[in-house]
Amino acid sequence: MKDANCGYCQGGELLEKFGIKICDLDVSQLILFKEQSHPGRCIVAYKDHVSEIVNISDEERNRFFADVNKAAKAIHKAFCPDKVNYGAYGDTGCHLHVHLVPKYKDEFEWGGVFAMNPDRKYLSQAEYDEMICKIKECI
């Protein structure tokens, strides 16, 4: 099931507003969040347009969280954060996804809740490509 207005479902310009697809995982896709105040911030988005985790089977849930775990391991390996925060929201997007937000001691927002989009740091395409390559090497 796909939604015509959803960036996770449609990709292209809708996704490019906030992210860059890195790769497909087992039951989801891994997306680099364009706003990089937290170096390595990514999103794991479920393959289908479902709003809640209760809308998928136990097996699919387990596979989805295995994807989240795989992505988190890659982020830890690639960027060595002190902590990764996980956020599963979707009040407006209504597509099951989890934000993986690397946090670094003595840096932006350490010790607090991460902003959904702090709108502070965007990169060049070459810098995004380098980050994506680094993540792919670790996935």
N, C-alpha and C positions, 0 to 999 in steps of 0.2 A: 504494500500500500504506500503510495506517494502523495504528497500534497504539492499542488502547483505553486504555492506561495512560500514554500519552505526551502531555505538555502541548503539544509542538510539533504533534502530529498532531490533537489534540482541541480545543485552545483552551480556552475557558471557564474553569472553576474550576482546572483543572490548570495552565493557563498563568498564570493570575492569581496563583498562589503566588509566582512569581518575575519575571513580565514582563507587558508590555502590547504587543499587536500594533500596529505603526505602519502597515504596508502590505505588500502583496504585491509582490515583485520578479519578475524573469523566471522563475526556477526555485526561488525560495525566499521566505521571509517575513522581514521586518525587525521585530525586537522590541526595545523599550526594556527594559533590565534594571532592575528596581525599585530595587535597591540602587545608589545613585548616589554612592558615595565618589569615583568618577571621573566627573565630569560629562560626560554624553553616551554612557555605556557602553551598547552594544547587542549584540544577537545576530543573526546571519544563520543561519537554519535552512532546510535543504533541504526541498523540497516533499513528499518521500516519506520514509517511515520506513526508512532504510538506515543501517547502522552505520558503514560505512567508505567513504572516497572511492573505493576500488577496486571498490565495488559499483555504480558508475555508469559510463556510457560516457564516453569522452574528450570528446565534445561536451557532455554534461551537466556534466562537471567544469569545462570552460571557461566555460560559462554560469554555473555556481555561483560561480566565482571572479570573474567579471565582476560578479555581484551583490555580492560581498564588497567589491570595488573601488569600486563605486557607493556603497555604504553608507559606506565609509571616507572617500571624497571629501566626502560630505554632512556627516559628523562633523567633518572638518577645517574645512570652510566654516562650519559652525554654531557650533563651540565653540573653534576655534583651539588645539588641543592642541599641545604640543611634540613629541609622538610618540603613535602609536597602537600598542598591543601587540595581537597576534593570538593567540588560544588555541583550539586544536581538541582537545577532550578527549572525554569521553563514555564513561568506564568504566562508569558506572551508567545514564546516560540512553540510550545506544546509538542516538542519532538524530544524523545528520551535522549539525553546526552549528559556527560559529566565533564566539567572543567577540571583540568589538572594544572595546578598553579604552583610552580616551584618557588619556594621562599628561601631567602638567604639572610642569615643573621646580619644585623647592622645595615640592612638595606631597606628599600621601599616596602612599607607595610608590614615589616617583621613584627610579630606579636599582636597583630590585629587581623580583622577579616579583610580579604582582598576585595577590591572594587571590581564590579562587573566589567567596566571599561574605563580605566583611569584616563585614557586618551592622552598619554604623555609621551609614549615612545613607539615610533614606527620605523621600520628599517628599509633599506634599499632592497631591490629585488635580489641582488647578489648576496646580501646578508641573509635574506630569507632562504635562498637556495642553499647557502652554507649550513644554516641551522637544520634544514630538512635533510640534507645529506648526512649530517652528524646523527640525527635521530634514526634515519634508515639504517645506518651502520650498526646501531645499537638495538634495533628491534628484532 
